[in-house]
């Protein structure tokens, strides 16, 4: 009888042994870490993942595009490409063996303007050569944060047409006036106390991406502090992201022609007239402060 009485207890023990434990429903915890952005280009990021179950894989997305999958810790991508055209989002999604998914994102708002640019000012978008007012280069090889948390590109400009040639300091970045944001660039002759030579605003307050090349397309004012300031169309095209590379005149001209062909529909008299220089003084104060003037 004692043996029979023990059978129910044995059955309960077996049932208990076969009952599964509490399922894992907690997604992996993910954080992202990367090197500080100092110039446009590829930035390496690592996903730091912790989870109760084994991590199966980590997927990295630039925007909504999958750029890399890593199945072995440390989970790293070296394919996150940051450019000048807009804030760039990187997302990491971690999958564990229980089927849970956890993720996090980071957005790079820090614009990097470093590189060499060809610029041209003209009055007729249908005939750039015949209506040429001025042309030259700008080289941005440094950058500095502003009080608003933005980044300014700092460097120099050169004017080759008209003669004589002129050289000075240059700045580019976002300016704020009346709650509105402007992408602007300004050239200052390299003489203390000299007023700015040129001030320009992009029509769309951001670079236009032309086949991967950042293009500044907008309006410029020469001698903007003067009552007789002259307004023109303005194109500035990044020829290379390396501020110290050797670039031929042919490459600069080709980049400008490609940009004009791609953004020509933006260069209209109506749009030119609709851009004013209300942000000029705000931008000038920000740029002059960054340039130490």
Steps between C-alpha positions, in 0.01 A plus 500: 500500500783733579634450149161587345471810717832622368388486135304830500800677651724357230256619231499851641878507501517386138237758396690773675821401323333513158333843552695771313638800689391863453551599135745782417299794369750776581664658195875555494625833636701685236720809510717648223847645532724647232793725435431878485423629153776726372428491128257356251547135414474158661460487877543179704236417762472214750174362642534404866240229570390332824232230517382204710514273195777457250516778240441362151593803288510878481378689194617852418284740297582836346158661488279210392773322301672191644875560463653215703422195716741377768460166681805519726581737785621771492217596262650767274432675172747700293249580224318793659560782252445856622482779245406867495156478350283438808496354851577127476339230719666171598287225658619176661254210550602203715325161471526233772436125474160539668384716209507832685619814321651807665645807337620855523580785263740790485469801270807689381402867487859621491554623147854472373584751230864411448622485143571706189222678315476679167263797503356729237269804505297591191182678393355273228452128579461427130838647411742473789810595300356814343349623828796412722553749784767323704646155559755332720554232761433455869683257726359403839755318712374569852177509694374637828179459705265794552293596804193352329664158475565521127835470327667762278751414231799736499761562234598732218375615162664615181348710223663454160253693285487797475859608536683581716477181698371527854550272800357495850319309771185293443229347718202276427219368717148545628386845605180581688288812460145551623466131580595395147813307409724580203795322347736787427858568400697821533835620369709759684806665344800422717534856626395608849190715498423436132127433435397164360553446129215255443205353687292214355194300606394163367147493357402190701705563816694181434735351245348339193633149444605466135614142446665498841653848464382780731391809305422842649248666265358838586549875498803715580552863590826678428595769751187409700535788747474754221173656385617427145558131565474289183301174505585198283440129474759295686621142457761337721591136441720274709768360271671288765456434873878527545590866563864436410463292182628621163201584280523607135315795354330258259357298790362815662339617177348158436351493851342843450353404163355180642349690792345765274346232279353320803363796695421728206126484572567662839669801344202717411457877516193457721692295751797736495271795575339305786826467692592797715799561722310536826725239661815679387579689819424198719722280284773763486514526878521120535761461227715791613504367855607154378773653286627706791429830330 
